[in-house]
Amino acid sequence: MDLIISAATHRTGSTLLQRIFNARAKTLIWGEQDGALTHFFKIYKKAEHYSVDLSDQRRKYFENNEDPNRWIACMMPELEYVEEAIINSIKVFCETLYTKYPGNHDIIGFKEVRYGEDELTLFRKCYPKAEIILLVRNPVDVWKSMIGVGLGNNVNRMVQKWNRNTEYYLKLAQNDPKAHLILYEDMINRDKGTLDLISDLGQLTKQEIDHVLNKKILSTSKEIAAKQREFIVNKCEKIMKECNYI
């Protein structure tokens, strides 16, 4: 994988950014896969539990000359092998799924809308050289757009996810030179620094970027009650200030 787009929540503009990158003929950024890395992380945690918390079974078995008359029902290799196994599994999954499609592409990746620290840490272990685009949008506008597409059924869950993921994105962008924070608002307002970054990462011309930005697809924003807006701002105030939203 060369590049992925990770949005803090749904309705953050990840499809728009995907379309922009794909404006270049030799780039292929695929869409969401329902959070596949989340499931790989869960597999890792289950195997980690057996490897670490039940390590006595392994230790006693090998310390006693592989004696079969011991309880070994949950015996698991050491944690380093668990991590190696999950990393190799993710790489086989991604490279089988994404890199065998015909075509002359030299930048290949995907976008997802639900990944946080667990998934991106795992991804980085698999692909240390990949560019990670961290996409964030004002949570008030996220909620307005979620309502517009029928996803607005739990504002508390949206607020929690936005705060958790955005806080991590801000930290990751500071500490990982190949992780790049982009605000949706800067992208659609054609902020020069933002478009220069997109152009550099995607080897795009200004004309290719403008060609996509000029075509709006599936705009879904709907107005929300003042009390709901106030609730979102109050709950997200700290991180919103860090993003200069308020």
C-alpha positions in Angstrom: 0.0 0.0 0.0 1.3 3.4 -1.0 -1.3 5.7 0.4 -4.5 5.5 2.6 -7.1 8.1 3.5 -8.4 7.7 7.0 -11.4 9.9 8.0 -12.2 10.5 11.7 -15.9 9.8 11.1 -18.4 9.3 8.4 -19.4 12.3 6.2 -15.9 13.9 6.4 -15.1 14.2 2.7 -13.1 11.0 2.3 -14.8 10.1 -1.0 -14.1 13.6 -2.4 -10.4 13.2 -1.5 -10.4 9.7 -3.0 -11.8 11.1 -6.2 -9.1 13.8 -6.2 -6.3 11.3 -5.9 -7.9 9.1 -8.6 -7.9 12.1 -11.0 -4.4 11.0 -11.8 -4.5 8.1 -14.3 -1.8 6.1 -12.6 -3.4 6.3 -9.1 -5.9 3.9 -7.8 -7.4 4.6 -4.3 -10.1 2.0 -3.5 -13.1 2.6 -1.3 -14.1 1.3 2.2 -14.0 -2.3 3.2 -16.3 -2.0 6.3 -13.3 -1.5 8.6 -11.4 -4.7 7.8 -8.4 -3.7 9.9 -10.7 -3.4 12.9 -11.4 -7.1 12.6 -7.7 -7.9 12.2 -7.0 -6.0 15.4 -9.6 -8.0 17.2 -8.0 -11.2 16.0 -4.7 -9.9 17.2 -6.1 -9.1 20.7 -7.6 -12.5 21.0 -4.4 -14.2 20.1 -2.4 -11.9 22.4 -4.6 -12.9 25.3 -3.8 -16.6 24.7 -0.1 -15.9 24.2 0.4 -13.6 27.2 -2.2 -14.4 29.8 -2.1 -18.1 29.3 1.7 -18.3 28.7 2.2 -20.8 31.6 0.8 -23.5 29.4 3.4 -22.9 26.8 6.2 -22.4 29.3 5.5 -25.5 31.4 5.0 -27.7 28.3 8.4 -26.8 26.8 10.2 -26.7 30.2 9.1 -30.3 30.8 10.3 -31.8 27.5 7.0 -31.3 25.7 5.2 -33.5 28.2 1.7 -34.3 26.7 0.3 -35.0 30.2 -0.2 -31.3 30.9 -3.1 -28.9 30.2 -2.2 -27.4 26.8 -5.7 -26.5 25.4 -4.9 -22.9 24.9 -1.1 -23.1 24.3 -0.1 -20.3 21.9 3.4 -19.2 20.6 5.1 -16.1 22.0 3.7 -12.6 21.3 6.4 -11.8 18.7 5.0 -14.6 16.5 1.4 -13.4 17.1 2.4 -9.9 15.9 4.3 -11.3 12.9 1.3 -13.5 11.9 -1.2 -10.7 12.0 1.1 -8.3 10.1 1.7 -10.9 7.4 -2.0 -11.7 7.2 -2.9 -8.0 6.7 -0.3 -7.6 4.0 -1.5 -10.7 2.2 -5.1 -9.5 2.5 -4.3 -6.0 1.1 -1.9 -7.1 -1.6 -4.2 -9.8 -2.8 -7.3 -7.6 -2.7 -5.8 -4.4 -4.2 -2.7 -5.0 -6.2 -3.7 -7.6 -8.7 -6.3 -5.4 -10.5 -5.1 -4.9 -14.0 -3.8 -1.5 -15.0 -0.6 0.6 -14.8 -0.9 2.1 -11.3 2.1 3.2 -9.3 0.1 4.7 -6.3 -2.4 2.2 -4.8 -4.3 2.4 -1.6 -7.8 2.7 0.0 -9.9 5.0 2.1 -11.8 4.2 5.3 -14.0 6.2 7.7 -13.7 4.5 11.0 -10.1 3.9 11.9 -8.5 5.2 15.1 -5.3 4.5 17.0 -5.6 0.7 17.1 -6.1 0.2 13.4 -3.6 2.9 12.2 -0.9 1.6 14.5 -1.4 -1.8 13.1 -1.4 -0.4 9.5 1.9 1.5 10.1 3.6 -1.7 11.3 2.6 -3.4 8.0 3.4 -0.4 5.8 6.1 1.8 7.4 6.6 3.8 4.2 3.0 4.4 3.3 1.5 7.9 3.3 -1.5 8.3 5.7 -3.9 11.1 5.1 -5.8 12.0 8.3 -9.1 13.7 7.3 -11.1 15.8 9.8 -14.3 17.9 9.5 -16.1 20.2 11.9 -18.3 17.8 14.0 -21.3 20.0 13.6 -21.2 19.7 9.9 -20.4 16.0 10.2 -23.6 15.5 12.1 -25.7 17.6 9.7 -24.4 15.5 6.8 -25.0 12.2 8.7 -28.6 13.2 9.3 -28.9 13.8 5.6 -28.0 10.3 4.7 -29.9 8.5 7.5 -26.9 7.9 9.7 -27.9 10.4 12.4 -29.3 8.1 15.0 -26.8 8.5 17.8 -25.1 11.9 18.3 -23.3 10.7 21.5 -21.6 8.0 19.6 -20.6 10.4 16.8 -19.2 12.9 19.4 -17.2 10.2 21.2 -15.7 8.9 17.9 -14.9 12.4 16.6 -13.1 13.4 19.8 -11.2 10.1 20.2 -10.1 9.8 16.6 -9.4 13.5 16.0 -7.3 13.8 19.2 -5.3 10.9 18.0 -5.0 12.2 14.4 -3.6 15.5 15.8 -1.0 13.6 17.8 -0.1 11.2 14.9 0.4 14.0 12.4 2.9 15.6 14.8 4.9 12.5 15.5 4.8 10.6 12.1 6.4 12.4 9.2 4.4 10.3 6.8 1.0 11.1 8.4 -0.7 14.3 7.2 -3.6 16.1 8.7 -6.1 17.6 6.3 -9.1 19.6 7.3 -12.1 19.1 5.0 -12.8 22.9 5.2 -9.3 23.7 3.9 -9.7 21.3 1.1 -13.0 22.6 -0.2 -12.0 26.2 0.3 -8.9 25.5 -1.8 -6.4 26.5 0.9 -3.1 26.8 -1.0 -1.1 24.9 1.6 -3.6 22.1 1.7 -3.9 21.8 -2.1 -0.1 21.9 -2.4 0.2 19.0 0.1 -2.5 17.0 -1.9 -0.7 17.8 -5.1 2.7 16.6 -3.7 1.4 13.4 -2.2 -0.7 12.5 -5.2 1.5 13.8 -7.9 -1.4 15.8 -9.1 -1.7 19.0 -11.2 -3.8 21.9 -10.1 -6.1 21.3 -13.1 -6.7 17.7 -12.0 -7.6 18.8 -8.5 -9.9 21.6 -9.7 -11.6 19.2 -12.1 -12.8 17.2 -9.1 -13.5 20.0 -6.7 -15.7 21.7 -9.3 -18.0 18.7 -9.4 -20.1 18.2 -6.3 -21.6 14.7 -5.8 -24.1 13.6 -3.1 -24.3 16.7 -0.9 -26.4 15.7 2.1 -26.2 18.5 4.7 -29.4 19.3 6.7 -30.0 21.9 9.3 -30.0 20.8 13.0 -31.7 22.3 16.1 -29.7 24.9 18.0 -29.7 22.7 21.1 -28.1 19.9 19.2 -25.5 22.2 17.7 -24.7 23.5 21.2 -24.5 20.0 22.6 -21.9 19.0 19.9 -19.8 22.1 20.4 -19.8 21.7 24.2 -18.8 18.0 24.0 -16.1 18.7 21.3 -14.9 22.1 22.4 -11.4 21.2 23.4 -10.5 19.4 20.2 -12.4 21.9 18.1 -10.2 24.6 19.4 -7.1 22.7 18.5 -8.4 22.5 15.0 -9.3 26.2 15.0 -13.0 25.5 14.5 -13.9 27.7 17.4 
